[in-house]
Amino acid sequence: MSLKSTLAAAALTVAASAAFAANPDVGGAPMFETKNIVENAVNSKDHTTLVAAVKAAGLVEALMGEGPFTVFAPVNAGFAALPAGTVDTLLQPENKDMLVKVLTAHVVAGDLKLADLRAKVGKDGYANLRTLSGDALSIRFKGDAAMIYSESRNIGRITIGDVDQSNGVIHVIDSVMVPK
């Protein structure tokens, strides 16, 4: 093999590795840019409660849709931190409307990466967003850390950002943003 061929092969390997490494693993599972939000989320061991809630709310098809969507995806520990019985209550069929509101309070129209959110920061120091539920979320950056705030004064942290999906982006958060 010539030096030129060897260098070309090495460059392709580096480029392929960089492209493959672009998306972080979430919940021990690779996240693929070619899959949609639901197709990726079902593989994350950290999002089993969220996936169960999305199914119970009847939002699977919507989140598999074209989008684009920005989803602030709470981990299981975020749901577990809610008052005792909250998740079980939300998952009951008679509380579907409330569950839909809670879940859509974590979704914003558009594909907003962390850089996009930084660019939206206003004079108040926050990137202020309107969710699909009609509720407000605000993002504040403190160095490399991104904090998320709901209207109900829930505070969380984006623990993994910019997880690209075929129909948007997921930002993993450590808390549930309970709407008003």
C-alpha positions as CSV (number, residue, x, y, z in Angstrom):
1,M,0.0,0.0,0.0
2,S,1.4,3.4,-0.9
3,L,1.9,6.2,1.6
4,K,-0.8,8.2,-0.1
5,S,-3.3,5.3,0.2
6,T,-2.3,4.7,3.9
7,L,-2.8,8.4,4.7
8,A,-6.2,8.5,2.9
9,A,-7.4,5.4,4.7
10,A,-6.2,6.9,8.1
11,A,-8.0,10.1,7.3
12,L,-11.3,8.2,6.5
13,T,-11.0,6.2,9.7
14,V,-10.5,9.4,11.7
15,A,-13.4,11.1,10.0
16,A,-15.7,8.1,10.4
17,S,-14.8,7.8,14.1
18,A,-15.5,11.5,14.6
19,A,-18.8,11.3,12.9
20,F,-19.8,8.2,14.9
21,A,-18.7,9.8,18.1
22,A,-20.7,12.9,17.5
23,N,-23.7,11.7,19.5
24,P,-23.1,10.7,23.1
25,D,-24.4,7.4,24.5
26,V,-27.5,8.0,26.7
27,G,-28.5,5.5,29.4
28,G,-25.8,3.1,28.2
29,A,-27.1,3.0,24.7
30,P,-25.8,4.6,21.5
31,M,-28.0,7.4,20.1
32,F,-28.3,7.4,16.3
33,E,-28.8,10.6,14.3
34,T,-30.7,8.5,11.8
35,K,-33.4,7.4,14.4
36,N,-36.1,9.6,15.7
37,I,-36.6,10.6,19.4
38,V,-38.7,7.6,20.3
39,E,-36.6,5.0,18.5
40,N,-33.5,6.3,20.4
41,A,-35.2,6.9,23.8
42,V,-36.6,3.3,24.1
43,N,-33.0,2.1,24.3
44,S,-31.9,4.3,27.2
45,K,-32.0,2.5,30.5
46,D,-32.2,6.0,32.1
47,H,-35.4,6.9,30.4
48,T,-37.7,3.9,31.0
49,T,-40.2,6.0,33.0
50,L,-40.2,8.7,30.4
51,V,-40.9,6.1,27.6
52,A,-43.7,4.5,29.7
53,A,-45.2,7.9,30.2
54,V,-45.0,8.8,26.5
55,K,-46.7,5.5,25.7
56,A,-49.4,6.1,28.3
57,A,-50.0,9.6,27.1
58,G,-50.4,8.5,23.5
59,L,-47.6,10.7,22.3
60,V,-45.4,8.0,20.6
61,E,-46.6,8.9,17.0
62,A,-46.3,12.6,17.6
63,L,-42.7,12.3,18.8
64,M,-41.9,10.0,15.9
65,G,-43.2,12.6,13.6
66,E,-41.2,14.9,11.3
67,G,-40.7,17.7,13.9
68,P,-38.3,19.1,14.5
69,F,-38.6,18.9,18.3
70,T,-36.3,19.8,21.1
71,V,-37.0,17.5,24.0
72,F,-35.7,18.1,27.5
73,A,-35.8,14.4,28.6
74,P,-35.9,13.8,32.4
75,V,-34.1,10.7,33.6
76,N,-35.7,8.0,35.8
77,A,-34.2,9.6,38.9
78,G,-36.0,12.9,38.1
79,F,-39.3,11.1,38.1
80,A,-38.4,9.2,41.3
81,A,-37.7,12.5,43.0
82,L,-41.3,13.6,42.5
83,P,-43.6,13.3,45.6
84,A,-44.5,9.6,46.3
85,G,-47.3,8.3,44.1
86,T,-47.1,11.1,41.5
87,V,-45.9,8.9,38.6
88,D,-48.4,6.2,39.4
89,T,-51.2,8.8,39.5
90,L,-50.1,10.4,36.2
91,L,-50.0,7.0,34.5
92,Q,-53.6,6.2,35.3
93,P,-55.9,6.5,32.2
94,E,-58.1,9.0,33.9
95,N,-55.2,11.4,34.2
96,K,-54.1,11.3,30.6
97,D,-54.7,15.0,30.0
98,M,-52.5,15.9,33.0
99,L,-49.8,13.5,31.8
100,V,-49.9,15.0,28.3
101,K,-49.4,18.5,29.8
102,V,-46.5,17.4,31.9
103,L,-44.8,15.7,29.0
104,T,-45.4,18.4,26.4
105,A,-44.0,20.9,29.0
106,H,-40.6,19.3,28.1
107,V,-40.9,19.8,24.4
108,V,-40.2,22.9,22.3
109,A,-40.8,23.2,18.6
110,G,-37.6,23.4,16.6
111,D,-34.1,21.9,16.7
112,L,-32.4,23.9,19.4
113,K,-28.8,22.9,20.2
114,L,-27.0,24.3,23.2
115,A,-25.3,26.9,21.0
116,D,-28.8,28.0,19.7
117,L,-30.0,28.2,23.3
118,R,-26.9,30.3,24.3
119,A,-27.7,32.6,21.3
120,K,-31.3,33.1,22.7
121,V,-30.0,34.4,26.1
122,G,-31.5,37.8,26.7
123,K,-30.6,40.7,28.9
124,D,-32.2,38.8,31.9
125,G,-29.5,36.1,31.5
126,Y,-32.0,33.4,30.3
127,A,-33.0,31.8,27.1
128,N,-36.8,31.9,27.4
129,L,-38.8,29.2,25.6
130,R,-42.4,28.3,25.1
131,T,-43.2,24.6,25.2
132,L,-45.8,22.7,23.3
133,S,-48.0,22.7,26.4
134,G,-47.9,26.5,26.4
135,D,-45.8,26.7,29.5
136,A,-42.5,28.5,29.8
137,L,-39.0,27.1,30.3
138,S,-35.9,29.1,30.8
139,I,-32.3,28.1,30.3
140,R,-29.4,29.8,32.1
141,F,-25.8,29.1,31.4
142,K,-23.2,29.1,34.2
143,G,-19.9,28.4,32.4
144,D,-20.3,25.1,30.8
145,A,-23.3,24.1,32.9
146,A,-26.8,24.7,31.6
147,M,-29.6,25.0,34.2
148,I,-33.3,24.6,33.3
149,Y,-36.2,26.3,35.1
150,S,-39.9,25.9,34.9
151,E,-42.7,28.4,35.7
152,S,-43.4,26.3,38.8
153,R,-39.9,27.0,40.1
154,N,-38.6,23.5,39.3
155,I,-34.9,23.6,38.7
156,G,-32.8,21.1,36.8
157,R,-29.6,20.7,35.0
158,I,-28.9,19.6,31.4
159,T,-26.6,16.6,32.0
160,I,-26.1,15.6,28.4
161,G,-26.8,18.1,25.7
162,D,-27.0,18.0,21.9
163,V,-28.1,14.4,21.3
164,D,-29.1,14.7,17.7
165,Q,-32.1,12.8,16.4
166,S,-33.6,12.5,12.9
167,N,-36.4,14.7,14.0
168,G,-34.7,17.1,16.4
169,V,-32.5,17.0,19.5
170,I,-32.7,15.7,23.0
171,H,-31.1,17.4,26.0
172,V,-31.1,15.0,29.0
173,I,-32.1,16.7,32.2
174,D,-31.9,15.5,35.8
175,S,-35.4,16.7,37.0
176,V,-39.0,16.8,35.9
177,M,-40.2,20.2,34.9
178,V,-43.7,20.2,36.4
179,P,-45.9,22.8,34.6
180,K,-48.3,25.2,36.4
